[in-house]
Amino acid sequence: MNKSEVYLLSGFLGSGKTTLLKNLLQQERLDGRRAAVLMNELGSVSIDSDAVNEDVPLKELLDGCICCTISDKLEAQLQSLLIENNPDVIYIEATGAAHPVEVLDAIVSPLFADRIDFKGIITTVDSKRWLERKKLSPQIQLLLVEQVKHANLLLINKTDTLNEEQQANVSMEISLLNPHAFTILTSFAKVPTNHVRKMGYKKDLLQHRVKVDLQLRTFVYHFKHHIRQEDFENFLREIPETIYRIKGYVRFSENSYPYLFQYSYGMPLYMKEYMNMPLNLVFIGENIDWTVLNDMLSDLEEKQSRKIDK
Ligand SMILES: Nc1nc2c(ncn2[C@@H]2O[C@H](COP(=O)(O)OP(=O)(O)OP(=O)(O)O)[C@@H](O)[C@H]2O)c(=O)[nH]1
């Protein structure tokens, strides 16, 4: 089965996420790709779902934010979209109130990590609101900045509401906050899909299939063997601080069943599982050379298999 590309649409309330979604769905249709949508709205009544044509599979998560209250439901919805529809691409529209790291955390589940290809975060910014952001509460201002900082592709939207000088100012401020993302000035979130599919990966990196990046990314490691718990704990001591989350299943040589492993901002947690699970470990981090991490983990496996061979 093919992997489904997954894109997360982030951005503050009213910044143009649904407008972007409509544009992307239209282009996917023209390109003959099967798209599906997962929408998260804070209210208990769906408002934006009318934006999605009836033939596009749609799952909705109402009455809560993906990042805090309903992440388990998101996992279930995403899994059923993958199983029932096997789409080429899934667009997830998060509520404007969501923090990107928390949403990412809810999206990449070790249970189906090998079925999805998480391409990145597209953040829409309401350019007029950005210029007037000092009027907003400090928490909202911080959220706007976080949404910009963690984006892989940035759309500075609603440029039709600004003059040229204002557009240049927003563009400069945003590029300074996140110099690594592709930044595009848009009106009504019109963006060509080739920009979206590239998703800020530098061309040469893409060619070498190396996931080295200066931005927030996910990485999945699949264990073929069990490893020693002590080696794994040493590995955790060596990893960079910019790995914010790790979760997944790992099997230690000392036990016959796997552990569910959770790691959040430096704190590890192990929970015994009484059945076989896919030994996928999902990482979320920033400024990480994923090839180095990959080598560190395969070294743990090799070290253990050499011991067994002796
Ligand atoms: N003038 C102008 N209006 C826009 C632009 N993009 C979107 N809008 C309008 O802004 C409003 C909000 O756009 P949406 O796409 O619904 O924004 P959203 O981020 O999905 O909003 P929430 O779902 O509330 O978070 C709609 O009335 C859009 O038609 C733009 O570039 N210029």
Ligand as a Chemical Component Dictionary entry (heavy atoms), coordinates in Angstrom:
data_LIG
# 
_chem_comp.id                   LIG 
_chem_comp.type                 NON-POLYMER 
_chem_comp.pdbx_formal_charge   0 
_chem_comp.three_letter_code    LIG 
# 
loop_
_chem_comp_atom.comp_id 
_chem_comp_atom.atom_id 
_chem_comp_atom.alt_atom_id 
_chem_comp_atom.type_symbol 
_chem_comp_atom.charge 
_chem_comp_atom.model_Cartn_x 
_chem_comp_atom.model_Cartn_y 
_chem_comp_atom.model_Cartn_z 
_chem_comp_atom.pdbx_ordinal 
LIG N1  N1  N 0 -9.447  40.050 1.712  1  
LIG C1  C1  C 0 -9.086  38.793 1.855  2  
LIG N2  N2  N 0 -9.903  37.929 2.483  3  
LIG C2  C2  C 0 -9.502  36.629 2.592  4  
LIG C3  C3  C 0 -8.262  36.182 2.069  5  
LIG N3  N3  N 0 -8.134  34.857 2.365  6  
LIG C4  C4  C 0 -9.261  34.497 3.024  7  
LIG N4  N4  N 0 -10.092 35.560 3.159  8  
LIG C5  C5  C 0 -11.381 35.612 3.826  9  
LIG O1  O1  O 0 -11.167 35.584 5.236  10 
LIG C6  C6  C 0 -12.187 34.858 5.894  11 
LIG C7  C7  C 0 -11.571 33.733 6.709  12 
LIG O2  O2  O 0 -10.957 32.818 5.835  13 
LIG P1  P1  P 0 -10.893 31.239 6.147  14 
LIG O3  O3  O 0 -10.231 30.611 4.992  15 
LIG O4  O4  O 0 -12.219 30.749 6.539  16 
LIG O5  O5  O 0 -9.943  31.288 7.420  17 
LIG P2  P2  P 0 -9.645  30.116 8.467  18 
LIG O6  O6  O 0 -8.218  30.281 8.882  19 
LIG O7  O7  O 0 -10.044 28.797 7.910  20 
LIG O8  O8  O 0 -10.606 30.513 9.647  21 
LIG P3  P3  P 0 -11.020 29.614 10.946 22 
LIG O9  O9  O 0 -11.619 28.358 10.420 23 
LIG O10 O10 O 0 -11.983 30.503 11.653 24 
LIG O11 O11 O 0 -9.783  29.425 11.731 25 
LIG C8  C8  C 0 -13.127 34.364 4.784  26 
LIG O12 O12 O 0 -14.198 35.264 4.681  27 
LIG C9  C9  C 0 -12.251 34.417 3.540  28 
LIG O13 O13 O 0 -12.997 34.596 2.347  29 
LIG C10 C10 C 0 -7.417  37.129 1.408  30 
LIG O14 O14 O 0 -6.318  36.839 0.944  31 
LIG N5  N5  N 0 -7.887  38.402 1.328  32 
# 
loop_
_chem_comp_bond.comp_id 
_chem_comp_bond.atom_id_1 
_chem_comp_bond.atom_id_2 
_chem_comp_bond.value_order 
_chem_comp_bond.pdbx_ordinal 
LIG N1  C1  SING 1  
LIG C1  N2  DOUB 2  
LIG C1  N5  SING 3  
LIG N2  C2  SING 4  
LIG C2  C3  DOUB 5  
LIG C2  N4  SING 6  
LIG C3  N3  SING 7  
LIG C3  C10 SING 8  
LIG N3  C4  DOUB 9  
LIG C4  N4  SING 10 
LIG N4  C5  SING 11 
LIG C5  O1  SING 12 
LIG C5  C9  SING 13 
LIG O1  C6  SING 14 
LIG C6  C7  SING 15 
LIG C6  C8  SING 16 
LIG C7  O2  SING 17 
LIG O2  P1  SING 18 
LIG P1  O3  DOUB 19 
LIG P1  O4  SING 20 
LIG P1  O5  SING 21 
LIG O5  P2  SING 22 
LIG P2  O6  DOUB 23 
LIG P2  O7  SING 24 
LIG P2  O8  SING 25 
LIG O8  P3  SING 26 
LIG P3  O9  DOUB 27 
LIG P3  O10 SING 28 
LIG P3  O11 SING 29 
LIG C8  O12 SING 30 
LIG C8  C9  SING 31 
LIG C9  O13 SING 32 
LIG C10 O14 DOUB 33 
LIG C10 N5  SING 34 
# 
